[in-house]
């Protein structure tokens, strides 16, 4: 989960954990609200009971460029599961 910190007198930054567990930051937000708005876009915990599918986050631009942000799946219980992601291109 991302969080915000005041940096100096007039600047805010967003801190978050990376895939390897280290902490990274995005600096230069003029207000706490601007930093919080960015932090809200960095992480989403989606609970997925059996049979549930999440909204796609893979996007294709008008110029056929694509965005596929880093993500991971994990289970809270012992299980065997398979993640299948189908994306138009």
Secondary structure, DSSP 8 states (H G I E B T S, - for coil): --EEEEETTTEEEEEEE-TTS-EEEEEEESSHHHHHHHHTTT-------TT-------EE-TTS-EE--------SSS-----------
